[in-house]
Amino acid sequence: MLKAIAQFFDNHFASNAENDQVLTVDQLQLAAATLMIELCKADRDIDERETSTIIEILQTCFDLDKSELNELMALAEQEAREATSLYQFTSLMNEQFDYGEKVQLITHMWDVAYADGHIDRYEDHLIRKVSDLLYISHVDFIGSKHKARERAGQK
């Protein structure tokens, strides 16, 4: 798996002094995508609407072309299968994201969860766990949930 990730970075970015910065950005993209895929699998019912929402979020937030997006999704699915903990993703985000970016990630996770029309208890639990690992306040956790629910057109 590490070879696939390294190959992804090598294929898309030339080696130079900025490579460490680019690598961190791509690791963050992979971590965010993996967390959303984990969420998609949480209720054991992978819904096409959830997958489409993930793709839309990644494309909008990271401005990826179709091939980069497909590659990121494939790597994220592989990461999700092999991950043993959420900490490996959230620790990188805690190092690199500011508080607002972390809240935005939680809001995007709620967007994915609401995509199929309802929140499963396992989805709620996973988002709560990620929120705790990112040190998101309860007020912002609930606020992001309400924002996503409103965007989904639910009451």
Backbone torsions as a table, in degrees:
resi	resn	phi	psi	omega
1	MET	NA	-43.0	179.3
2	LEU	-61.1	-33.7	177.3
3	LYS	-64.5	-40.5	179.7
4	ALA	-63.9	-42.2	179.0
5	ILE	-66.2	-45.7	178.8
6	ALA	-61.4	-40.5	178.6
7	GLN	-63.3	-40.3	177.3
8	PHE	-57.6	-47.8	-179.4
9	PHE	-66.5	-41.5	179.8
10	ASP	-64.8	-37.9	-178.8
11	ASN	-68.6	-30.8	-172.6
12	HIS	-103.2	-13.0	-173.9
13	PHE	-141.2	132.5	177.8
14	ALA	-74.8	151.4	177.3
15	SER	-77.4	125.3	176.2
16	ASN	-162.5	-172.7	-176.9
17	ALA	-65.5	-25.9	-179.4
18	GLU	-85.3	-1.7	-174.9
19	ASN	-59.2	-37.6	179.2
20	ASP	-62.7	-40.6	178.3
21	GLN	-64.0	-45.4	-179.8
22	VAL	-64.6	-42.0	179.3
23	LEU	-59.2	-43.2	178.7
24	THR	-63.0	-43.1	178.3
25	VAL	-60.4	-45.3	-179.3
26	ASP	-68.8	-34.6	175.4
27	GLN	-64.2	-39.1	177.6
28	LEU	-65.9	-40.8	176.8
29	GLN	-61.6	-45.0	179.3
30	LEU	-64.1	-41.7	179.2
31	ALA	-62.9	-45.2	179.8
32	ALA	-63.5	-44.5	179.2
33	ALA	-62.8	-40.9	-179.4
34	THR	-65.3	-42.2	178.3
35	LEU	-61.8	-39.7	179.3
36	MET	-69.6	-35.1	176.4
37	ILE	-68.9	-40.2	174.7
38	GLU	-56.2	-41.7	179.0
39	LEU	-63.9	-41.6	179.2
40	CYS	-59.3	-35.3	-178.4
41	LYS	-87.0	-9.2	-172.0
42	ALA	-59.6	-38.8	-178.7
43	ASP	-92.1	7.7	178.1
44	ARG	61.3	20.3	178.2
45	ASP	-135.8	89.1	-178.2
46	ILE	-75.2	112.1	-176.0
47	ASP	-97.9	138.2	179.6
48	GLU	-58.2	-33.5	179.4
49	ARG	-65.6	-36.4	177.1
50	GLU	-67.1	-45.4	179.2
51	THR	-61.7	-42.9	178.1
52	SER	-62.5	-38.1	178.7
53	THR	-65.6	-41.8	177.1
54	ILE	-58.9	-48.0	-178.6
55	ILE	-60.9	-43.7	179.4
56	GLU	-62.4	-43.7	179.5
57	ILE	-63.4	-47.4	-178.5
58	LEU	-63.4	-41.5	-179.6
59	GLN	-65.5	-42.6	-179.4
60	THR	-68.9	-47.8	-175.4
61	CYS	-72.4	-36.0	-172.3
62	PHE	-109.6	-3.3	176.6
63	ASP	51.5	55.4	-178.2
64	LEU	-98.4	146.8	172.5
65	ASP	-80.3	173.7	-172.6
66	LYS	-60.1	-42.2	-178.3
67	SER	-68.6	-40.3	177.1
68	GLU	-64.4	-40.0	179.2
69	LEU	-64.3	-44.9	178.8
70	ASN	-62.6	-40.8	179.3
71	GLU	-66.8	-42.3	177.8
72	LEU	-61.7	-44.0	179.4
73	MET	-62.3	-42.9	179.6
74	ALA	-63.3	-44.3	178.1
75	LEU	-65.2	-39.5	179.8
76	ALA	-66.0	-39.5	176.7
77	GLU	-63.5	-40.0	177.3
78	GLN	-65.1	-44.9	177.5
79	GLU	-58.8	-43.2	-178.7
80	ALA	-62.7	-38.0	178.5
81	ARG	-67.2	-35.2	-172.3
82	GLU	-98.7	-9.6	-176.3
83	ALA	-68.3	141.9	177.4
84	THR	-108.0	-10.0	-175.6
85	SER	-159.9	152.7	173.9
86	LEU	-77.8	-21.2	-175.0
87	TYR	-58.1	-37.6	-178.6
88	GLN	-60.5	-27.4	178.7
89	PHE	-89.3	-45.8	-176.1
90	THR	-70.1	-30.5	179.3
91	SER	-65.4	-39.4	177.1
92	LEU	-64.1	-41.5	179.2
93	MET	-66.5	-37.7	177.5
94	ASN	-63.9	-32.6	178.8
95	GLU	-75.1	-35.1	-168.4
96	GLN	-110.0	-27.6	-177.4
97	PHE	-89.3	146.1	168.2
98	ASP	-84.7	173.5	-174.7
99	TYR	-58.5	-43.2	-179.7
100	GLY	-61.6	-38.3	177.8
101	GLU	-67.0	-36.0	177.6
102	LYS	-66.7	-42.6	177.8
103	VAL	-63.3	-39.7	178.3
104	GLN	-61.5	-40.6	176.9
105	LEU	-60.4	-45.2	179.3
106	ILE	-61.5	-40.9	177.2
107	THR	-61.7	-42.3	177.4
108	HIS	-64.0	-37.3	177.2
109	MET	-63.4	-40.5	175.3
110	TRP	-63.5	-38.4	177.1
111	ASP	-57.5	-43.5	178.8
112	VAL	-64.9	-44.7	-178.3
113	ALA	-62.8	-38.6	-179.2
114	TYR	-78.8	-11.1	-174.7
115	ALA	-58.1	-32.1	-178.6
116	ASP	-93.0	6.6	173.6
117	GLY	96.7	-8.0	177.3
118	HIS	-155.1	158.7	178.2
119	ILE	-103.2	120.0	175.0
120	ASP	-81.8	151.7	-178.6
121	ARG	-62.1	-30.7	178.5
122	TYR	-72.2	-34.5	175.4
123	GLU	-65.4	-46.5	178.5
124	ASP	-57.4	-45.0	-178.8
125	HIS	-62.5	-43.7	-178.3
126	LEU	-65.2	-43.7	179.7
127	ILE	-64.5	-40.2	177.9
128	ARG	-62.0	-41.5	-179.4
129	LYS	-65.3	-45.3	178.3
130	VAL	-63.1	-42.1	178.6
131	SER	-59.0	-43.8	177.5
132	ASP	-63.1	-42.7	-179.7
133	LEU	-66.9	-24.4	177.9
134	LEU	-93.3	2.6	178.9
135	TYR	60.9	40.3	177.1
136	ILE	-83.2	134.0	178.9
137	SER	-67.0	156.2	179.9
138	HIS	-62.5	-37.4	179.1
139	VAL	-60.6	-45.3	179.8
140	ASP	-72.1	-33.6	175.1
141	PHE	-59.4	-49.7	-179.9
142	ILE	-68.1	-40.4	178.4
143	GLY	-60.4	-41.5	179.3
144	SER	-67.7	-34.7	177.6
145	LYS	-64.9	-44.9	179.7
146	HIS	-64.6	-40.6	179.1
147	LYS	-61.4	-46.4	-180.0
148	ALA	-66.4	-39.1	179.5
149	ARG	-63.2	-41.9	178.0
150	GLU	-63.5	-42.8	178.6
151	ARG	-64.2	-31.0	179.1
152	ALA	-79.8	-7.1	179.3
153	GLY	76.3	25.6	178.9
154	GLN	-106.5	156.1	179.1
155	LYS	-104.6	NA	NA
